[in-house]
Structures are given as structure tokens and as C-alpha cells.
Amino acid sequence: MRCSTLLALGLFCITATIVSAADWQPVESTLTTPWTKDVSPANAHPDHPQPQLVRSSWVNLNGLWDYAIRPRDEARPDAFDGQILVPYPVESALSGVKKAVKPDQRLWYRRTFATPEFAQGKRLLLHFQAVDWHAQVWLNGKLLGEHKGGYDPFTFDVTEALAETGHQELVLSVWDPTDKGSQPRGKQVLNPGGIFYTAVTGIWQTVWLEAVPKTYIQSLKLVPDIDAGELQLTVTTSAAAQVTARAIDGDREVATIEGASGQPLRLKIAEPKLWSPNAPFLYDLRVCLNGGDEVGSYFGMRKIEVKKDDAGVNRLFLNNQVLFQIGPLDQGWWPDGLYTAATDEALRFDVEMTRKLGYNMARKHVKVEPLRWYYHCDKLGLLVWQDMPSGGGAGERIGDGASFPRSQFELELQRMIDTYHNHPCIVMWVPFNEGWGQHDTPQVVAAVQKYDPTRPVNEASGWTDQGSGDVKDIHSYPGPALPPLEDDRVAVLGEFGGLGIPLPGHLWWDKKNWGYRNFENLKDIQLAYDGLIRRLWPMVGKGLAAAVYTQTSDCEGEVNGLMTYDRKVVKFAADHMAQLHAKLLLPPPVVVTKVIVPTSQQQPQTWRYTLEKPADGWEQAAFDDSSWKQGPGGFGTKGTPGAVVGTEWRTSDIWLRRTVEVAGPEVAALNLRIHHDEDTEVYLNGKQVIRLTGFETDYVDIELDRDASAALKAGENVLAVHCRQTGGGQFIDVGLVDVIEKPAD
């Protein structure tokens, strides 16, 4: 039976949800998504939660549970506060509760279920796909055990705790210190703001039951080897058993192997079809035991590595070919469900839109997703860099210091790798983001490299580089920028961009919305993005191997997403973006930049300026600026990053004018060369050609649209600039350049 058939069987599993509140509704929220309306107690994530380990005999326990929030040290409550819709976090609107749980409180869950008929004569397993953070579980008053870890699945064999008759009572308690503890938590904080978001507590992925024989398959480990034309398969079982595995292409069996569980088995696949973003081919896999257990799975034949190209530059190779990787920083947050997407269709939508926009990769940022998100990435051909959710440090020490894992952080890191290892889409592990909770970095990286030698390890995306791992990663906003090339590591741009635009009606907050650089309309933000990619292209030729744009969607107060937080507006033109990104996969061009109006970066240029608000019409070419002061650019304060100061400027506002001679107006692509800190308006011959908010840390070229280019004329031209400063460093300098791209030889 093919894996797709098994998945279909999963959709027709026995439903354990009993809708006791027909009038259930999500709590009112600032924003909803197109899928909010599709959620009900009867269909809360009904899909099989483990697409690479599918049996037909399973029961989904998602739906309405009783809940209570109590002081942390209190015993189980006698009465509960109401009902919560699992698997949505208690802080989310879709939970039907939308209440915060403090570190001195505990969240309790309770529900009953009937023992499924197909469990007769079998073992019954209770699975939790993810509970944040410290869970304790009872069945019929018997403590099954506990689990610490907010991102990995855990399982109990509940067979011996089942009552012989009647319904079974399941109780769960959860404690989560959020940012008051050192445990991995990603971007969750008790007081959200800036780049940190609303906390998530308790069950946030599917809870389910599964019936298995006494001897059953516990896990599969899949390691493709395209050079040898084989899949290495290790089957872990509850007791020693003989295994039969079959690889299937459509209706055709292409390989079979028999052998012992716990030992690597090699499925030889003649002329394997390789998995890649352009051709994400997946083989079905059937694994059976002599004891009768049988599961459906799938795998992709692909290889990822860092090695040198013909020029001796380190590159990322997919299937023995250089592939530039371009994609967004993907936070995986939702206004209705926070950590949990409303539906499986919502999960798939983000992946589909990322591909439609022409990206071949996403960096899953300090969060993990349900296995089904990676299934969609596998099916749609989206490469994934997987971050480890960050914490406050190593956390509780659990090892002897000589082995991996040695700490709670490393234990959860190891579990993350185990959980997601089999997905061909994942092509990089990222243990740390910038300096967040970094500790023992070279040792952690070495442990990950040894534990999974099939993928590159990016030790710390961004800052606080320790020189270990396979990747040299920098962040540059807006950027882009090229890290220094190294002999042993590949150079990538782990974050750049962050272009923001707040769209009314799609904002989490009325205020506090921000991007690294904000725009007022979609036309200007598209032009700015085009300029980023055009500046990125030559860097590919110089050795840049990948780039990550911030970000997939807006997130709470951040408005720098490719989509709004509610996913109702895509801010960029999909066809245009796809064509733009396709160029990055071609041989990089030769770029010639012709200076039309020089800045003061290399040589001071004389400007007229005033620090007092001028009369109306100051930007017009005919305006009389003879009373203004005269001085060399740039204008600002020394110490501002990237600034070349010719005239000190310390007030809140400055107005500049400059008359220049231009030989001819014909240009290939007119660009504004600018370094601004902060908000700036630029006029050419009286026409406003751009308005920028925020700041840069260096000179950048921004392509102007056709209307702005049309303002340039042969002969005398007037540049007029207004810059406003609100805090920190300050600087302004402006010029014009023509950017000419020539095809690579």
C-alpha cells in the first residue's frame, strides 16, 4: 500500500472528539486568517500527524478538553474553568480561552475517551506531538510520566493503565517559565514587543492514540546515498524482529530488502530519481515486521554538502551541483493560533506562497513546526534551514560533560534532530541564532556534526561567530553584504532586508509597528526589494552561497513580511519575484556602475544647507538658496556607522540642495546612492523620487522607478534633500549612479 493511501486512511480514523459545546467560537482577536472560520471542535487538525510513520489504526484526541489555570504548587483541581480547543495554545484566540499562564501558575487539562475497538489485543500508545514545556500525564489517576521539552514529541504506552470498562480519564498538567527560565523557548516572552512575541503554553500540536502489536516499529532512520544509489534504513523496534522494506515508485516496486531490526539495511535503487526544489520526487516506503506490524513512509534521494567549486570557492552543493539558496526567514507565527496554524491548509499555504514567490529555501527561525509542515516542504520542494529554538543558556546539566547531550538545551537539540532527520527538505542545522543563549559553541557544533554527518552545521547565524561548523553566516540590515570568504567554511547571508510597510486593517497593534526600513506604498517597497536583489547578484559571483530575506510574514509588531500577519495580502508581485529570483540561479553578471552625481564618500562634494525650516517650494529647481550655508558633505556626526562626515550636523532636521551638470539623461537603471540616518525625502528637479524611513549603516544603491528617472535631464539638475533625525547617530549623503548589467561570459 502506498504512503498516500495510508494517509487517506488516517483521515477516516475513529474520531474521539465529542462536541459538547455546539456554540463554541474562538475568542475575538485583532486579526484572523482565511482559515480561522474553518476551525471547529470537530475538525481541529484531523490529519495524521506523522506522515513518515503511518498506521491506519489511530484516534485523534484533538478537540474540546477541560482546562484550569491554578497556582503552580496546587494539586489537581476538583473543578475546571471551562473548555479549551486542543491543539491551540491557551494564549491563542483559537483555543477559545486566550488567557496568559504565568511562571508561578500551572495549566491543567482533562478529557475522557473510549478505548477504540481496534486496540483489542494490542498495545495502546498515547502520543503528544508537542507540549510547552514541562508536562506530567495521568491516566485514570495513574501517573504515566513526565516530559521536559516544548518542541519534541513524546509517547506513553497506556495499556496497563486502561480501565476495563467505561471511559478513560486523561489528565495533563503543564508548567512553563517562558523567559523566566533557561529552557529553549524561541521568541516567546511574557511582555511581547519588538522582535519578541506572545508566550505559548501547553499543548500546541496534535494529541493522538495508536494501536500497535506487542512487537512494533518505533522509528525509522532514513539516510539517502545518491552516489551509491541506495537508501540506508535503520528500523528501531520494541523487540528484536525481522524486517522487510520495499521502496515504491508509483505502482512499481524498485527495491526490497530483508534483515534484522536495529541494523542498517541498504535498499539499492537503480538510477535513482533525485529530490530537488525543481523536481521534488519522493519514493513511497513500506516497512513490515514478521510480527505483523506495518507502516507507510516516504523518502527523497538527495545529497547536501559544502565543498569548493572549480574556482576554489566554498559553495553549497545539492546533488553534486552548485545551487544558490535564496529564501525568507520563516517565524511560523499566526495571529489566530500563535504557534499553531489554524489548519493544515494554512501550513501548506505558507510553503506554497514561498515557492510561488520564487524562493527555493526557508530558514525556520528559532522554532520548529509540526511534521506536516516539513511534509509539505518535501512535497513542494522547499529547502529548509532548521534553527534550534533559542533559550537562556545551557539550562539544567544532565550529562557527565563528556558526551552529547550534556545539558537540557543539548537534549532538546538532539531530540529535534531525531524528530526531523528523515525529511529531505532539511539541508542545514542551526544550533544558535546570533548570541542568544550561546554556550560551549564549538563543542555543541562538533557534537551535531558527529551526530548527523549528512548535513552542514551553521554554528550561529549572525553575530558572535566562534569559527566552528561549516558555515560563515552574517546578518546585514537592510544589506545585502558578503561575509569574508574562508578556506574551510561557506559564506552565507543569514538575514538581510527587513523592508517594512504597515497596511491598515492587517496590523496586530495600532502602534509600535516597525521594519528595518519602512515604506508608504507597495510600489516603493517592490522597487527597494528589487534593488536589494540586484546588489545581491554580483555577490553570488564573488562567493556568496545563500541569502535569507526577513521575512515570510509580518509577526505581531513587525511589518517587514512578504505577507501581512493575517496572510490576506501578499505585498510583492509573485510573477515578478519569481523572475527576479530565477536570475540568482544563473551565472552572475558583470555589473558596471557609472557615477552620474558623486557622493562625498570618496571626495567631499559641496552642498547648500540650512538647519531652519525653509519656505515652501524649497525643493523646486528655481528656488533661491543663496542665503543658505555652504559646506562639504556628508552631514552628520562622527561615529555614525559608515559615515564620512564633512560637515557636522547635530540638530533634528537638515535641508540640502545641490546643482549639478549631467552630460545626458540616457541611463540603463538610475539608482540613488544614499547613506541616511534617519528619515529622508529626496527630490530631483522638484519631483520627489523617494521617501525613506529608518537608517542605513553604509552607502547603498536604490533603483528609482521610470517616473523618477524621467526627471533627470541633460544639463543642469537640482537635487534637494530633507533628513530628519530622532535619536542615536545621524548622517545624510546622496548621489546618483547608473547601474549597467552585462551578461556573464
Beta strands, then each sheet from edge to edge (+ up, - down):
strand 1: 14-15
strand 2: 58-60
strand 3: 63-71
strand 4: 82-86
strand 5: 105-113
strand 6: 123-128
strand 7: 131-132
strand 8: 134-139
strand 9: 142-148
strand 10: 154-157
strand 11: 168-175
strand 12: 188-189
strand 13: 197-198
strand 14: 202-203
strand 15: 207-212
strand 16: 217-225
strand 17: 230-237
strand 18: 242-249
strand 19: 252-260
strand 20: 265-268
strand 21: 283-289
strand 22: 294-299
strand 23: 304-308
strand 24: 314-318
strand 25: 321-322
strand 26: 325-330
strand 27: 361-364
strand 28: 383-387
strand 29: 426-430
strand 30: 432-433
strand 31: 460-461
strand 32: 471-476
strand 33: 490-497
strand 34: 499-500
strand 35: 517-518
strand 36: 544-550
strand 37: 590-597
strand 38: 606-610
strand 39: 629-632
strand 40: 635-636
strand 41: 647-648
strand 42: 653-662
strand 43: 670-677
strand 44: 679-684
strand 45: 687-692
strand 46: 700-703
strand 47: 715-724
strand 48: 731-742
sheet 1: 1+ 2+ 15- 6+ 10-
sheet 2: 4+ 3- 5+ 11- 8+ 9-
sheet 3: 7+ 14-
sheet 4: 12+ 13+
sheet 5: 16+ 17- 20+
sheet 6: 19+ 18- 21+ 22-
sheet 7: 23+ 24- 25+
sheet 8: 29+ 28+ 27+ 26+ 36+ 33+ 32+
sheet 9: 30+ 31+
sheet 10: 34+ 35+
sheet 11: 37+ 48- 40+ 41+
sheet 12: 37+ 48- 43+ 46-
sheet 13: 39+ 38- 42+ 47- 44+ 45-
end
